[in-house]
Amino acid sequence: MLQFLYEIFPYALAFTAPILITAIGGLLSERSGVVNIGLEGLMIIGSFAGAITLWAITKNAQPGDPVTIWMILAGLLASVVAGGLFSLLHAYASISLNANQIISGTAINMLAAALALFLSELITGSERLAVVTGVARVDVPGLSKIPFIGELFFTKTYFTTYMVLAIVFVVWFVLMKKPFGLRLRACGEYPQAAESMGINVIRMRYIGVFLSGCFAGLGGGILVLTYNGEFTGAVNGLGFLALATLIFGQWKPWKVVGASFFFGFMRTMSTMARVNDGLKSLGLPQELYKALPYFLTLVALVIFSKNTVGPKALGETFDSGKR
């Protein structure tokens, strides 16, 4: 059992990272009062931006030329910027035009996939874009030698996993401990009261949606530059899984971390069922493992939805008296 845990845990951390950072992005948007079901589309845009940036940097490289950390960071930065800018479409429709936020998010998902595939075909001549060399899995020097903990958390891991955890900590600190976070949460709870105290609700909601796009784009970039290794115009439903994680985590940062790891672990089980001897020995159909993360998502939502209460003004349009 312990050996099985050693084998699967590093992969679970890798699968968790893009789900977690995307869910944290959704958290910021929805805490400000704007529903963002466009996380899937924002991840697609981010994955495309990361893949095309690395392709552009390395297309003239000679065989054997190394891909440096700066090239990887450039790809991730492109993912962040692309996701943030694309999310402004949702912000404008939902906040400035008072459009239905669900329909706007759905449009983002549909537009993102079509646009990314079109641009990939236009620029590279193919709708599929392979990332020849992405983020390498490494053992953290020193820490990987710690008994038990080192094997689980610091062996065969991506640096992006720890980058995500650092971002989560910063988001928690700012959201829960700083005036900016208080203002953002107030806009999602009592926007009229927030405006009466001098808070620009429109601006705060724009910031929340923009940050959600940045983090969802980063999630897509991490996905394509780590274990996925290829842009295909889809992120296999991870954006929707991040949204379920957000609800399951009750819009609270550390609960979202736990929920993300749960779904990441389940997704790891479904992916490794073909190659792991322990899972293969159970003799269960491969289709069962593939369906497991999504089935458990439904079960978790059914069980916990009665006690799950989101921000009070979530999804409600806001008309400023200052307009």
C-alpha positions, 0 to 999 in steps of 0.5 A: 500500500505504501509503495502504491502511495509513493507511485501515485502521489507525485502524479496526483500533485501534478494533476491537482495543480491546474485544477487548483489554480483555476478554481482559485481564479473562479473563487476570486470572480465569484467572491466578487459576485460574478459567476464564471463558468467560462473557466474551461474556455479560459484554460483552453486559451491559456494552454494555446498561448503557452504552447504557441509561445514555446513553439515560437521560441523553439521552432528554429532551435537545433536538435539537442538545444536545451529549453531553459527555465526562462522559455518555460516562464515566458510560455506561462506568462503568455498563458496568464496574459491571454487568459486575463485579456480573454476574460475581459469579454466575460467581464464586459458582458456580465458587468457593463452590459448586465448580460446573463452570466451563465450565457456569457460564460457558455459563450466564452467556452464555445468561442475559446475552443473555436478561436484557439483551434483556428489560430493554431491552424493559421499560425502553425498549419495544424490544430494540434501543437506538440510541446517537444520539451516542457517543464521537467520533473525533478527531485527537490535537492535535500527535501526529497531525502526526508523520510516519507514526506520527501518521497511524497511531496518532493520526488519527481515533481514539477516546480509549477506545483509549488508555484501554485501553492505559493499563489494560493497562500498569497490569495488567501492572505490578501482575500482574508486578511487585507482591505482589498480582499474585504472589499472584493468579498463585500462586492459579492455579498452586499454590493449596494452596501459596499458602494455606500462605503465608497467602494467602486463595485464595478471596478472590483468585479472587473478585477475579480473576473480579470484575475480569474482569467489570469489564473485559469489561463495559468492553469491551462499553461501548466497543463500543456507545459507539464504532463499533457505536452500537447495543445489539442483545443481541449482541456478534458473538462478540467475547467468544469472540474475546477468549478465543481471544486470551487462549489465543493470547497464552499468558496473558501481557499483552503477548502478549495485546496482540499477539494482540488487534491481530492479530484486530482487524486481521483483523476490520477487513478483514472489515468494510471489505471492502465499502467499501475500494477496495483490498479490493474490487479483489481480487474475493474474496467478501464471505463470505470476509472475514467468515469470515476472523477466525474461520478464522484463530482456529482456525488460530492455536489449532491451530498454537500450542496445543501450545506453549501452557501455561496456569496449572497449577491453571486450572479446578480447584476449591479446597477450603480447609482453613480452611473 
